């Protein structure tokens, strides 16, 4: 994806959210679409009917570009994602996950194949994530899908105190008022509280496809309770190509990372995702030697 195409996507995204009452979009890959009551869009995809409500989205910042979707996930979806976690945060791709992936694509205007697999993080007391960038500084990582253009951070649990997402370089950090319910860490930048079901979308690139240093972000230490979150990183071009060989009767992998995961022992550690079961096929059956070519 060159900078001109990225600019078109960005402007389309801004148009929808600046005029939610007239939202009408067409996303490559959707079978058909129709508008239902108010601003809610109900799009038909290959997996299910995807409901996307732009009226739940709040603009948090333009530098970096950040948006909060309240109630992006249901309580049941949050609990389901947590239940799928393994030791290496790789979980089985099922219908519920597919529905969430489709909803993310509708919100971000970026195709599903540009995204990495959802990653689950669990923070206990005192644990944090130091401020960092989601875009890359080296050519090796950029070669696979290009920069991470956008991040969708989904909160799977409430946190009694602490655990906020913080943007230390945000231009909005001075204007954001904070009372005693915020941690000291959160007061050092623009911060977002962890609320179960909410999702935070922020862009690591400007609309001209250059990197945005104001997208620096981190997770404040958990002071009371525990924090569960799910992260979806999305690249500027295709990253994860699923060929669905099981539907063609082939013995093959469905993820470019299968060989690496198998070498790391994931076939034994995470058989549900890698090998599969009677209820669902695995995604790395060839690398795990669970089928014959």
C-alpha positions as CSV (number, residue, x, y, z in Angstrom):
1,X,0.0,0.0,0.0
2,X,1.6,3.3,-1.1
3,X,1.0,6.6,0.7
4,X,-1.7,7.7,-1.8
5,X,-3.9,4.7,-1.1
6,X,-3.3,5.0,2.6
7,X,-4.4,8.7,2.4
8,X,-7.7,7.6,0.6
9,X,-8.4,5.1,3.4
10,X,-7.6,7.7,6.1
11,X,-9.9,10.3,4.6
12,X,-12.7,7.8,4.2
13,X,-12.3,6.9,7.8
14,X,-12.5,10.5,8.9
15,X,-15.6,11.1,6.7
16,X,-17.6,8.4,8.4
17,X,-16.8,9.5,11.9
18,X,-17.3,13.2,11.2
19,X,-20.8,12.5,9.9
20,X,-22.1,9.5,11.7
21,X,-25.7,10.1,11.0
22,X,-25.1,9.7,7.3
23,X,-22.6,6.9,7.6
24,X,-22.6,4.6,4.6
25,X,-19.5,2.6,3.6
26,X,-18.4,-0.1,1.3
27,X,-15.5,-2.2,2.4
28,X,-13.7,-4.5,0.0
29,X,-14.6,-8.1,0.8
30,X,-18.1,-7.6,2.2
31,X,-20.9,-9.5,0.4
32,X,-23.6,-6.8,0.8
33,X,-24.6,-4.1,3.1
34,X,-27.6,-2.3,4.4
35,X,-28.3,0.5,6.8
36,X,-30.5,-0.2,9.8
37,X,-32.0,2.4,12.1
38,X,-30.1,5.5,13.0
39,X,-26.3,5.3,12.4
40,X,-25.9,1.6,12.9
41,X,-24.5,-0.3,10.0
42,X,-25.2,-4.0,9.6
43,X,-22.8,-5.5,7.1
44,X,-23.0,-9.0,5.8
45,X,-19.6,-10.8,5.7
46,X,-18.4,-14.3,5.1
47,X,-18.7,-15.1,8.8
48,X,-21.8,-13.4,10.2
49,X,-23.8,-10.2,10.3
50,X,-21.4,-7.6,11.7
51,X,-23.0,-4.7,13.6
52,X,-20.9,-1.5,13.7
53,X,-22.3,1.6,15.5
54,X,-20.2,4.8,14.9
55,X,-22.2,6.6,17.5
56,X,-20.3,4.7,20.2
57,X,-17.0,6.0,19.0
58,X,-15.4,9.1,20.6
59,X,-12.5,11.0,19.2
60,X,-9.8,11.2,21.9
61,X,-6.9,12.8,20.1
62,X,-5.7,13.9,16.7
63,X,-2.0,13.7,17.6
64,X,-1.9,10.8,17.7
65,X,-5.1,9.9,16.0
66,X,-7.0,7.9,18.7
67,X,-10.6,6.8,19.1
68,X,-12.5,5.0,21.8
69,X,-15.4,2.6,21.0
70,X,-17.5,2.0,24.1
71,X,-18.9,-1.5,24.3
72,X,-17.0,-2.8,21.3
73,X,-17.0,-6.3,22.9
74,X,-19.8,-7.9,24.9
75,X,-19.0,-9.4,28.3
76,X,-19.4,-12.9,26.8
77,X,-16.9,-12.1,24.0
78,X,-14.4,-10.7,26.6
79,X,-14.7,-13.8,28.7
80,X,-14.4,-16.1,25.6
81,X,-11.1,-14.5,24.5
82,X,-9.7,-14.9,28.0
83,X,-10.8,-18.6,28.0
84,X,-8.9,-19.3,24.8
85,X,-5.5,-18.1,26.1
86,X,-2.6,-20.6,26.2
87,X,0.9,-20.2,27.6
88,X,2.1,-18.4,24.5
89,X,-1.0,-16.2,24.0
90,X,-1.9,-18.0,20.8
91,X,-5.5,-19.2,20.7
92,X,-7.8,-21.2,18.5
93,X,-9.5,-19.2,15.8
94,X,-13.3,-19.8,16.0
95,X,-16.6,-18.2,15.0
96,X,-16.6,-15.7,17.8
97,X,-13.0,-14.6,17.1
98,X,-13.9,-14.4,13.4
99,X,-16.8,-12.1,14.2
100,X,-14.6,-9.8,16.3
101,X,-12.0,-9.7,13.4
102,X,-14.7,-8.7,11.0
103,X,-15.9,-6.0,13.3
104,X,-12.3,-4.6,13.6
105,X,-12.0,-4.5,9.8
106,X,-15.3,-2.6,9.6
107,X,-14.1,0.0,12.1
108,X,-10.6,0.5,10.9
109,X,-11.3,0.3,7.1
110,X,-8.4,-2.1,6.9
111,X,-8.8,-5.6,5.5
112,X,-8.5,-8.6,7.8
113,X,-5.5,-10.1,6.0
114,X,-3.5,-7.1,7.0
115,X,-3.7,-8.0,10.7
116,X,-1.6,-10.1,13.0
117,X,-3.3,-12.7,15.1
118,X,-5.0,-11.3,18.2
119,X,-2.6,-11.3,21.2
120,X,-3.9,-11.6,24.8
121,X,-2.0,-9.9,27.7
122,X,-2.5,-10.5,31.4
123,X,-1.2,-8.0,34.0
124,X,-1.1,-8.7,37.7
125,X,-0.3,-6.3,40.6
126,X,2.6,-4.0,39.7
127,X,3.0,-5.2,36.1
128,X,3.2,-2.7,33.3
129,X,4.3,-2.2,29.7
130,X,7.0,0.5,29.2
131,X,6.2,3.2,26.5
132,X,7.0,2.0,23.0
133,X,6.1,2.4,19.4
134,X,4.1,-0.1,17.4
135,X,5.8,0.9,14.1
136,X,9.2,-0.6,13.2
137,X,12.7,0.8,13.1
138,X,14.2,-2.0,11.1
139,X,13.8,-3.1,7.5
140,X,13.5,-6.8,8.4
141,X,10.2,-6.3,10.2
142,X,8.9,-3.9,7.6
143,X,9.4,-6.5,4.9
144,X,6.6,-8.6,6.4
145,X,3.4,-6.5,5.9
146,X,5.1,-3.1,6.2
147,X,4.7,-0.9,9.2
148,X,2.0,-1.5,11.8
149,X,-0.4,1.3,10.7
150,X,-3.0,0.8,13.4
151,X,-3.5,-0.9,16.8
152,X,-6.9,-2.0,18.3
153,X,-6.5,-2.5,22.0
154,X,-9.5,-4.3,23.5
155,X,-10.1,-4.3,27.3
156,X,-11.3,-7.6,28.6
157,X,-11.6,-6.8,32.2
158,X,-12.1,-3.8,34.6
159,X,-9.2,-2.7,36.8
160,X,-10.0,-1.3,40.2
161,X,-7.0,1.1,40.1
162,X,-4.1,1.7,37.7
163,X,-3.5,-0.2,34.4
164,X,-4.4,2.8,32.2
165,X,-3.1,3.1,28.7
166,X,-0.9,6.2,28.4
167,X,0.3,8.3,25.5
168,X,3.2,10.4,27.0
169,X,3.7,12.4,23.8
170,X,0.1,13.2,23.0
171,X,-0.7,16.9,22.4
172,X,-3.9,16.4,24.5
173,X,-2.1,15.4,27.7
174,X,-2.1,18.9,29.2
175,X,-5.9,19.5,28.5
176,X,-7.0,16.2,30.0
177,X,-8.3,16.7,33.6
178,X,-7.6,14.0,36.1
179,X,-8.8,13.5,39.6
180,X,-7.6,11.1,42.3
181,X,-9.1,8.1,40.5
182,X,-6.2,8.2,38.1
183,X,-2.8,6.7,39.0
184,X,0.3,8.8,39.1
185,X,1.6,7.1,36.0
186,X,-1.5,8.2,34.1
187,X,-1.0,11.8,35.0
188,X,2.2,11.9,32.9
189,X,0.4,11.9,29.6
190,X,-3.0,11.4,27.9
191,X,-4.5,8.3,29.4
192,X,-7.4,5.9,28.9
193,X,-8.9,3.8,31.7
194,X,-9.4,0.1,31.3
195,X,-13.1,-0.7,31.1
196,X,-14.3,-4.2,30.1
197,X,-15.7,-4.3,26.6
198,X,-14.2,-0.9,25.4
199,X,-11.7,-0.8,22.6
200,X,-9.1,1.8,21.8
201,X,-8.0,2.4,18.2
202,X,-4.9,4.5,17.5
203,X,-2.8,5.0,14.4
204,X,1.0,4.8,14.4
205,X,1.4,6.5,11.0
206,X,0.3,9.9,9.8
207,X,-2.2,10.0,6.9
208,X,0.8,10.5,4.5
209,X,2.2,7.1,5.8
210,X,5.1,8.6,7.7
211,X,5.6,7.4,11.3
212,X,4.0,9.4,14.1
213,X,6.2,9.8,17.2
214,X,3.2,11.0,19.2
215,X,1.9,7.4,19.0
216,X,4.3,6.4,21.8
217,X,2.2,4.5,24.3
218,X,2.5,2.1,27.3
219,X,0.5,0.5,30.1
220,X,0.6,1.9,33.6
221,X,1.2,-0.5,36.5
222,X,-1.8,-2.3,37.9
223,X,-2.3,-1.1,41.5
224,X,-5.5,-2.9,42.4
225,X,-7.1,-5.9,40.6
226,X,-5.8,-7.5,37.4
227,X,-5.9,-6.5,33.8
228,X,-6.7,-8.5,30.7
229,X,-6.4,-7.0,27.2
230,X,-6.4,-8.2,23.6
231,X,-4.3,-6.5,21.0
232,X,-4.8,-6.4,17.2
233,X,-1.9,-5.0,15.2
234,X,-2.7,-4.1,11.6
235,X,-0.2,-3.6,8.8
236,X,-0.3,-1.4,5.7
237,X,-0.4,-4.5,3.5
238,X,-1.2,-8.2,3.8
239,X,0.4,-9.9,6.7
240,X,-1.4,-13.1,7.6
241,X,-2.5,-15.1,4.6
242,X,-4.9,-17.9,5.5
243,X,-5.4,-20.3,2.6
244,X,-7.9,-22.6,4.3
245,X,-6.3,-25.8,3.0
246,X,-8.7,-27.9,5.0
247,X,-11.5,-26.8,2.7
248,X,-9.5,-28.0,-0.3
249,X,-8.5,-31.3,1.3
250,X,-4.8,-30.4,1.4
251,X,-2.2,-31.0,4.1
252,X,-0.8,-27.5,4.6
253,X,-0.3,-24.7,7.1
254,X,-2.7,-21.8,7.3
255,X,-0.4,-19.3,8.9
256,X,3.0,-18.1,7.7
257,X,4.3,-18.4,11.3
258,X,3.5,-22.1,11.6
259,X,7.1,-23.4,11.0
260,X,8.5,-21.0,13.6
261,X,5.8,-21.9,16.1
262,X,6.3,-25.6,15.6
263,X,10.0,-25.2,16.2
264,X,9.2,-23.4,19.4
265,X,7.2,-26.4,20.7
266,X,3.7,-24.9,20.1
267,X,2.4,-28.2,18.7
268,X,2.6,-29.7,22.2
269,X,2.0,-26.5,24.2
270,X,-1.0,-25.3,22.2
271,X,-2.5,-28.3,20.3
272,X,-6.0,-26.8,20.1
273,X,-4.7,-24.0,17.7
274,X,-1.9,-25.8,16.1
275,X,-3.3,-29.3,15.5
276,X,-7.0,-29.0,16.2
277,X,-9.6,-31.4,17.5
278,X,-12.7,-33.3,16.5
279,X,-14.7,-30.0,16.8
280,X,-12.3,-27.7,14.8
281,X,-9.3,-28.2,12.6
282,X,-5.8,-26.8,13.5
283,X,-4.0,-24.1,11.6
284,X,-0.5,-25.6,11.5
285,X,-1.2,-29.3,10.9
286,X,1.5,-29.7,8.3
287,X,4.3,-28.2,10.5
288,X,3.0,-30.3,13.4
289,X,3.1,-33.4,11.2
290,X,-0.6,-34.0,12.0
291,X,-1.4,-34.8,8.3
292,X,0.1,-36.3,5.3
293,X,0.9,-34.3,2.1
